[in-house]
Amino acid sequence: MDGDARLWDTREFVAQWNAATEAHLVHQLQQVLNDMVAKGVLPSLSQPEIERLAPMFVHALQVAAARDGGAHAAIQYLAEATASRKTAG
């Protein structure tokens, strides 16, 4: 029983760690995207647009970094994520 509790604690810790890490990366990417907009590297994006895009891009980077991932997998993820969203307007 004690081993089961430790396993659950470990899984919970890993889940919380992954969530915190992802939130940190999203925040960092939002700052980079804001800087890119300010310097004219990207076209004008509103703060809500940046906040909507950053988590998708972070997830795409995680897909690319995965053992069975890569650039193709990341682009496929972005294509699928885009297709699943409603179009604006």
Order of alpha helices (4+ residues) and beta strands (2+ residues): alpha-alpha-alpha
